Amino acid sequence: EVQLVESGGGLVQAGGSLRLSCAASGFTFDDYVIGWFRQAPGKEREGVSCISSSDGRTHYANSVKGRFTGYSDNAKNTVYLQMNSLKVEDTAVYYCAAGSTCLDRGMDYWGNGTLVTVSS
């Protein structure tokens, strides 16, 4: 059974930090691109970070560039999102997803999400 399980969300004050984890199982981790997405209340889901299949580099949404860092530990089948200097507008449910490309339509598997709430 393919599973992606996010953890690490919670309530944090603006300016603070959180680290999200995504534990993957049931498939060969190295065969998939795994990225982070988020969906704020009333907003469209957006990509946050992902390693490009074309150049192998990690790319970030402009809104989080310089504040968030996505990285993985392939031996542990786990991907992380380190979030620093959090803003109220970062409040969202954060999802990890696995698939063939970093685009959401290229993702085959999704976790259930973890809620990040940033208070002022």
ABEGO torsion letter per residue (X at the ends): XBBBBBBGBEBBBBGBBBBBBBBBBGBBAAABBBBBBBBBBGBBBBBABBBBAAAGBBBBBAAABGABBBBBBAAAGBBBBBBBGBBAAABBBBBBBBBABABAAABABBBAEBBBBBBX
